[in-house]
């Protein structure tokens, strides 16, 4: 997931390929990615890249229609 978003973020994210590639909808993809970026298991990514990807995920998640389940499941604010 990280490799995919690093490659596609400069081009808007490649949302149309997320479902066929990962078997999940784009909103779930960005939610899971945001969780990964918040976890300690996100090693190997420098702070600047991690922050940029967190901002990207937050922007993507805010572009999807409201979903009460998604809204309460993660805080995607960027400090």
Beta strands, then each sheet from edge to edge (+ up, - down):
end
